[in-house]
Amino acid sequence: MQGSKLYVGNLNYSVTNEQLKELFAEQGTVNNVNIIEGKGFGFVEMSSPEEAEKAMEALNNTEFVGRPLKIDEARPQKPRREFGDRNRRDFHDNKRNF
């Protein structure tokens, strides 16, 4: 494992950052927890890649608040595109002449 940040999926919507931190703290030092509200997933950053791997091996597919956790190494976030970048055209080229 290269990074120390984990993707945690299939979360029960009632799970809090604190609950997730407590669960992962049993496997090592937790630097950060961020649950994406209303999406059923989040991210946990451990203090080292070794601790992240240990946590993933110990907790993947285990039941937590009634659901089996799906844990994997987090992928880097893709940069967001600006609105309209896809087919950007100059407004004046497209306006109609009435």
FILO-807065 format. One record per atom (N, C-alpha, C): x, y, z; residue number from 1; atom name. Coordinates in pm, 1 decimal. Layout:
N
R          X          Y          Z     n   atom
R          X          Y          Z   NUM     CA
...
//
This chain:
98
R          X          Y          Z     n   atom
R       85.1     -117.6        0.0     1      N
R        0.0        0.0        0.0     1     CA
R       89.4      123.6        0.0     1      C
R       54.5      220.6      -86.7     2      N
R      138.8      339.2      -99.3     2     CA
R       97.2      452.6       -6.5     2      C
R      -33.1      475.8        6.3     3      N
R      -79.7      589.0       86.5     3     CA
R     -135.6      546.1      219.9     3      C
R     -170.7      645.3      298.6     4      N
R     -226.0      616.6      431.2     4     CA
R     -373.4      653.4      440.5     4      C
R     -434.8      690.6      325.5     5      N
R     -574.9      729.8      323.9     5     CA
R     -659.4      616.3      267.3     5      C
R     -767.5      584.9      339.7     6      N
R     -855.3      474.4      301.4     6     CA
R     -994.5      523.5      262.9     6      C
R    -1050.2      460.4      162.1     7      N
R    -1190.5      479.2      125.5     7     CA
R    -1269.6      379.0      209.2     7      C
R    -1377.9      423.7      273.3     8      N
R    -1462.1      336.3      354.1     8     CA
R    -1603.6      346.1      298.2     8      C
R    -1650.8      239.6      235.3     9      N
R    -1781.1      239.8      171.7     9     CA
R    -1881.9      153.0      244.0     9      C
R    -2006.6      166.5      200.9    10      N
R    -2120.5       91.8      254.9    10     CA
R    -2149.0      127.4      400.1    10      C
R    -2125.6      254.0      433.8    11      N
R    -2152.5      299.6      570.9    11     CA
R    -2301.9      319.5      592.5    11      C
R    -2346.1      286.4      710.8    12      N
R    -2481.0      320.0      753.0    12     CA
R    -2487.1      472.8      761.7    12      C
R    -2597.0      532.2      714.1    13      N
R    -2607.0      678.1      711.8    13     CA
R    -2606.0      741.6      851.3    13      C
R    -2628.3      662.0      954.4    14      N
R    -2628.6      717.1     1090.5    14     CA
R    -2489.0      723.6     1152.0    14      C
R    -2387.9      666.2     1087.9    15      N
R    -2251.5      663.2     1142.1    15     CA
R    -2193.4      804.3     1144.7    15      C
R    -2127.9      837.4     1255.9    16      N
R    -2063.9      967.7     1271.5    16     CA
R    -1912.4      956.4     1251.0    16      C
R    -1848.7     1071.0     1229.7    17      N
R    -1702.3     1074.5     1218.9    17     CA
R    -1637.5     1015.5     1343.9    17      C
R    -1693.0     1049.6     1460.1    18      N
R    -1636.4     1001.6     1586.1    18     CA
R    -1645.0      849.4     1597.7    18      C
R    -1758.1      791.4     1558.7    19      N
R    -1772.4      645.1     1564.2    19     CA
R    -1671.1      576.8     1473.0    19      C
R    -1654.5      631.7     1353.0    20      N
R    -1560.5      572.6     1258.1    20     CA
R    -1417.0      586.8     1308.5    20      C
R    -1387.9      700.5     1368.8    21      N
R    -1254.0      721.6     1425.0    21     CA
R    -1225.3      620.9     1535.8    21      C
R    -1322.4      599.1     1622.8    22      N
R    -1304.2      501.4     1730.8    22     CA
R    -1277.8      361.5     1675.9    22      C
R    -1351.3      323.7     1571.9    23      N
R    -1332.6      191.3     1512.2    23     CA
R    -1191.6      175.4     1455.7    23      C
R    -1146.4      275.0     1379.3    24      N
R    -1015.1      265.1     1315.7    24     CA
R     -901.2      286.3     1414.9    24      C
R     -925.4      357.0     1523.7    25      N
R     -822.2      380.4     1624.8    25     CA
R     -776.3      250.3     1689.9    25      C
R     -859.8      147.1     1684.0    26      N
R     -819.9       15.8     1737.3    26     CA
R     -706.1      -44.4     1655.3    26      C
R     -685.9        6.7     1531.9    27      N
R     -582.1      -46.8     1442.7    27     CA
R     -458.4       42.2     1433.8    27      C
R     -464.5      162.5     1493.4    28      N
R     -350.7      254.0     1487.5    28     CA
R     -395.6      397.5     1507.4    28      C
R     -305.9      490.0     1477.4    29      N
R     -333.6      632.4     1494.9    29     CA
R     -412.0      685.9     1376.2    29      C
R     -524.9      748.3     1405.1    30      N
R     -609.5      806.8     1301.4    30     CA
R     -579.9      956.1     1293.4    30      C
R     -538.1     1002.8     1175.5    31      N
R     -509.2     1145.1     1156.6    31     CA
R     -633.6     1225.6     1120.5    31      C
R     -723.7     1166.2     1042.3    32      N
R     -839.8     1240.5      995.4    32     CA
R     -950.8     1144.0      952.8    32      C
R    -1075.7     1186.5      975.2    33      N
R    -1193.1     1111.7      930.3    33     CA
R    -1286.2     1211.0      863.0    33      C
R    -1338.3     1172.1      746.0    34      N
R    -1430.1     1259.4      674.1    34     CA
R    -1538.9     1174.6      608.1    34      C
R    -1658.4     1172.9      669.2    35      N
R    -1772.2     1102.6      610.4    35     CA
R    -1843.0     1200.2      516.7    35      C
R    -1872.1     1154.3      396.2    36      N
R    -1944.9     1235.3      299.9    36     CA
R    -2093.2     1219.4      331.0    36      C
R    -2152.4     1324.5      385.1    37      N
R    -2289.0     1319.8      435.5    37     CA
R    -2389.6     1282.2      326.1    37      C
R    -2473.7     1185.5      358.2    38      N
R    -2579.9     1143.0      267.6    38     CA
R    -2534.4     1056.0      152.6    38      C
R    -2410.5     1010.1      153.5    39      N
R    -2357.9      929.2       43.5    39     CA
R    -2323.5      786.0       83.5    39      C
R    -2308.9      759.5      213.2    40      N
R    -2278.5      623.3      256.4    40     CA
R    -2132.8      583.8      243.1    40      C
R    -2044.8      681.9      231.7    41      N
R    -1901.9      649.9      228.9    41     CA
R    -1823.6      764.4      291.4    41      C
R    -1696.3      737.3      315.1    42      N
R    -1609.8      838.6      373.6    42     CA
R    -1464.4      800.2      357.9    42      C
R    -1378.8      875.8      422.9    43      N
R    -1234.7      853.5      413.7    43     CA
R    -1173.7      858.7      552.9    43      C
R    -1077.1      771.0      574.5    44      N
R    -1003.2      766.9      700.8    44     CA
R     -855.4      772.9      666.0    44      C
R     -785.5      867.2      727.9    45      N
R     -642.4      877.7      706.3    45     CA
R     -569.8      830.0      830.2    45      C
R     -489.7      727.4      811.6    46      N
R     -409.9      672.6      919.7    46     CA
R     -273.6      741.1      920.3    46      C
R     -193.4      717.3     1025.0    47      N
R      -65.1      786.5     1038.1    47     CA
R       44.1      731.0      947.3    47      C
R       24.7      610.8      892.5    48      N
R      126.1      553.6      803.7    48     CA
R       60.2      455.0      707.7    48      C
R      124.0      427.1      594.8    49      N
R       71.4      325.8      502.9    49     CA
R       59.5      188.1      568.0    49      C
R      151.4      157.4      659.5    50      N
R      147.1       27.4      727.1    50     CA
R       22.2       15.8      814.9    50      C
R       -9.4      123.1      887.7    51      N
R     -130.6      120.9      971.1    51     CA
R     -256.4      117.6      884.8    51      C
R     -253.5      185.9      772.1    52      N
R     -367.7      184.5      681.1    52     CA
R     -391.6       43.0      628.6    52      C
R     -285.0      -23.3      590.3    53      N
R     -297.6     -161.1      540.1    53     CA
R     -348.7     -254.7      650.6    53      C
R     -296.1     -237.2      769.7    54      N
R     -341.2     -317.9      883.9    54     CA
R     -490.9     -297.2      908.2    54      C
R     -535.3     -172.1      905.6    55      N
R     -676.7     -141.7      928.4    55     CA
R     -763.4     -199.9      817.4    55      C
R     -718.1     -188.1      693.9    56      N
R     -794.0     -241.4      581.8    56     CA
R     -809.5     -393.0      593.6    56      C
R     -701.8     -461.7      624.6    57      N
R     -706.3     -607.4      638.3    57     CA
R     -795.5     -650.3      754.3    57      C
R     -791.4     -575.3      863.3    58      N
R     -868.9     -612.3      982.2    58     CA
R    -1017.8     -580.3      968.4    58      C
R    -1051.8     -472.0      897.2    59      N
R    -1190.0     -423.6      899.7    59     CA
R    -1269.0     -444.5      770.9    59      C
R    -1203.2     -471.5      659.0    60      N
R    -1275.2     -490.9      533.4    60     CA
R    -1372.2     -608.5      545.2    60      C
R    -1495.4     -586.4      501.9    61      N
R    -1603.9     -686.8      505.5    61     CA
R    -1651.7     -721.3      646.1    61      C
R    -1610.8     -644.7      746.9    62      N
R    -1665.0     -667.7      881.1    62     CA
R    -1790.3     -582.0      898.2    62      C
R    -1882.6     -630.0      980.7    63      N
R    -2007.4     -557.9     1001.9    63     CA
R    -1986.9     -443.2     1100.4    63      C
R    -2039.0     -326.8     1062.1    64      N
R    -2031.7     -208.7     1147.0    64     CA
R    -2164.7     -135.3     1134.9    64      C
R    -2234.7     -121.5     1245.1    65      N
R    -2367.3      -59.6     1251.6    65     CA
R    -2459.4     -121.6     1146.2    65      C
R    -2456.6     -255.2     1142.2    66      N
R    -2550.5     -330.1     1059.1    66     CA
R    -2515.5     -347.4      912.7    66      C
R    -2397.5     -302.5      870.1    67      N
R    -2359.9     -314.7      729.0    67     CA
R    -2214.8     -359.3      717.1    67      C
R    -2183.8     -443.1      616.0    68      N
R    -2044.2     -484.0      595.1    68     CA
R    -1963.9     -371.6      529.2    68      C
R    -1854.7     -332.5      592.6    69      N
R    -1770.8     -225.4      539.9    69     CA
R    -1694.8     -270.2      416.1    69      C
R    -1680.5     -181.0      321.8    70      N
R    -1599.2     -202.9      202.1    70     CA
R    -1484.9     -101.9      208.2    70      C
R    -1364.3     -151.8      230.1    71      N
R    -1249.0      -63.9      251.6    71     CA
R    -1144.8      -89.0      143.8    71      C
R    -1091.3       20.5       90.6    72      N
R     -988.2       13.2      -11.6    72     CA
R     -898.0      135.4        2.1    72      C
R     -783.1      130.5      -60.9    73      N
R     -695.8      246.9      -61.8    73     CA
R     -764.0      358.3     -140.6    73      C
R     -764.9      478.4      -85.4    74      N
R     -828.6      592.2     -152.5    74     CA
R     -747.0      631.1     -275.0    74      C
R     -818.0      661.6     -383.3    75      N
R     -753.2      710.8     -504.7    75     CA
R     -744.5      863.1     -498.2    75      C
R     -645.2      921.3     -563.8    76      N
R     -635.3     1067.9     -564.0    76     CA
R     -760.0     1130.3     -627.5    76      C
R     -802.0     1243.2     -574.3    77      N
R     -919.8     1311.9     -625.9    77     CA
R     -888.3     1371.0     -762.8    77      C
R     -981.9     1352.8     -856.3    78      N
R     -966.2     1409.5     -989.2    78     CA
R     -997.7     1558.7     -982.6    78      C
R     -925.4     1638.2    -1060.5    79      N
R     -956.2     1781.6    -1060.5    79     CA
R    -1094.4     1806.1    -1120.7    79      C
R    -1166.6     1901.9    -1064.0    80      N
R    -1299.8     1934.6    -1114.8    80     CA
R    -1286.8     2027.1    -1234.9    80      C
R    -1377.5     2007.7    -1329.3    81      N
R    -1381.3     2097.3    -1444.5    81     CA
R    -1471.8     2215.3    -1412.3    81      C
R    -1437.6     2326.9    -1467.3    82      N
R    -1520.9     2445.6    -1452.5    82     CA
R    -1647.6     2427.6    -1534.0    82      C
R    -1756.2     2484.8    -1488.5    83      N
R    -1882.3     2478.8    -1560.1    83     CA
R    -1863.4     2535.9    -1699.8    83      C
R    -1904.1     2460.4    -1800.1    84      N
R    -1898.1     2508.4    -1937.0    84     CA
R    -1767.4     2480.6    -2008.2    84      C
R    -1669.6     2418.3    -1944.0    85      N
R    -1541.8     2390.2    -2009.7    85     CA
R    -1556.1     2291.7    -2124.6    85      C
R    -1653.3     2205.1    -2117.7    86      N
R    -1665.0     2096.4    -2214.1    86     CA
R    -1690.3     2147.3    -2355.6    86      C
R    -1788.9     2230.6    -2372.7    87      N
R    -1821.7     2286.4    -2503.9    87     CA
R    -1824.5     2438.2    -2495.5    87      C
R    -1720.1     2492.5    -2449.1    88      N
R    -1715.2     2637.0    -2426.4    88     CA
R    -1713.4     2712.2    -2559.6    88      C
R    -1804.4     2806.3    -2569.5    89      N
R    -1809.8     2892.0    -2687.9    89     CA
R    -1830.5     3034.8    -2641.5    89      C
R    -1784.5     3123.8    -2721.0    90      N
R    -1804.2     3264.9    -2690.0    90     CA
R    -1952.2     3297.9    -2702.4    90      C
R    -2009.1     3363.2    -2603.0    91      N
R    -2151.0     3396.3    -2600.4    91     CA
R    -2191.2     3472.9    -2725.3    91      C
R    -2109.0     3565.8    -2769.1    92      N
R    -2144.4     3651.0    -2882.8    92     CA
R    -2150.8     3572.2    -3012.5    92      C
R    -2077.9     3464.1    -3026.1    93      N
R    -2083.1     3382.0    -3146.9    93     CA
R    -2213.1     3304.3    -3157.6    93      C
R    -2281.6     3283.5    -3045.8    94      N
R    -2398.6     3198.4    -3044.3    94     CA
R    -2531.1     3272.1    -3028.7    94      C
R    -2528.0     3401.7    -3004.5    95      N
R    -2656.2     3470.2    -2983.5    95     CA
R    -2727.7     3489.4    -3116.3    95      C
R    -2855.8     3484.8    -3108.1    96      N
R    -2938.1     3498.9    -3227.8    96     CA
R    -2963.8     3645.8    -3255.7    96      C
R    -2969.7     3676.2    -3379.5    97      N
R    -3006.2     3811.8    -3420.9    97     CA
R    -3154.7     3812.2    -3456.1    97      C
R    -3233.1     3887.6    -3385.5    98      N
R    -3377.0     3891.5    -3409.6    98     CA
R    -3414.3     4012.4    -3488.7    98      C
//
